[in-house]
Amino acid sequence: MNGEITAEQKASCAADGAVVLRNVISEEWLSVVEAGIERDIQNPGPYFHGYVPDNGIGKFHGNIRLWETDPEMGRFCKEGPLAALAAQFFDSSKVSLFYDQLFVKEAGTENRTRWHNDLPYWPIRGQQIMSFWVALDEVTIESGGLEFIKGSHLWDIWYQPETFGKTSGHGEYERNPDYVDIPDIEAKKEDYDIISWDLMPGDVYAFHAMTVHGSGGNLRPDVRRRGYTVRYCGDDAVYDSRKGTQSHLRSDLHEDGDQLDSLQYPLVWTKR
Ligand SMILES: O=C(O)CCC(=O)C(=O)O
């Protein structure tokens, strides 16, 4: 892929809420991100949240906003190829970086990432809000590949955020009366139209902020599953101070309806 998304990829993402982008991240950029991941594991940034392994085996390392304290991760989020890809999906005049997030499931880590949609967790609203999950390893369903419910971004159902497991970081989420509890999708998977792709390093899942998604544990005893997600917003995204969002993603400087562009949510791409 040469940095241009095709009309088919754009149409699939609009209809399904998720699409795979093959070979989007160069080896040079992958090395930058890999090194940043190891730095964060050795010396986690301020928003680190480790999930306690379900069966005592493995390790699930999570963190957010790495780019703010690790200049190389900042360089990837701002100068790497993802912002320009986001602009093509959004058709927007600008792209802002919302935040980045790390999900490392070491070999044998059984913890699932529960089914959820992202926007209820986030103190923003709009349609032009997307995530780009970068694979650093070969990813299969067995090693914890992401699964998406096809078309669920169009349901307009806001599921109540919950933590992804017993954690040493992020706390509970305030209940929002406009949100609903998510059904037990895992127990009734046959009722849903679920899509997923195996990935190679450098491939990316691109998905809408309202798409319901989740992942299994990394059941492979021999491979890591390092996923690094960068979230971007286009023209129509604004700050939203509603209840139930992740406190570490909020801003003290924004009010309801404000444009995001700021030090915390920097402008990373503009149309020429
Ligand atoms: O990597 C995972 O298991 C979950 C990723 C995810 O939920 C996200 O990037 O929004």
The ligand as a MOL file (V3000), in Angstrom:
LIG
                    3D

  0  0  0     0  0            999 V3000
M  V30 BEGIN CTAB
M  V30 COUNTS 10 9 0 0 0
M  V30 BEGIN ATOM
M  V30 1 O -6.0120 -4.9350 21.6030 0
M  V30 2 C -7.0480 -5.2180 22.1640 0
M  V30 3 O -7.2410 -6.2910 22.7180 0
M  V30 4 C -8.1970 -4.2270 22.2170 0
M  V30 5 C -8.0190 -3.0500 21.3300 0
M  V30 6 C -9.1240 -2.0590 21.4630 0
M  V30 7 O -10.1270 -2.2700 22.1000 0
M  V30 8 C -8.9490 -0.7660 20.8020 0
M  V30 9 O -7.9130 -0.4960 20.2080 0
M  V30 10 O -9.9110 0.0480 20.8510 0
M  V30 END ATOM
M  V30 BEGIN BOND
M  V30 1 2 1 2
M  V30 2 1 2 3
M  V30 3 1 2 4
M  V30 4 1 4 5
M  V30 5 1 5 6
M  V30 6 2 6 7
M  V30 7 1 6 8
M  V30 8 2 8 9
M  V30 9 1 8 10
M  V30 END BOND
M  V30 END CTAB
M  END
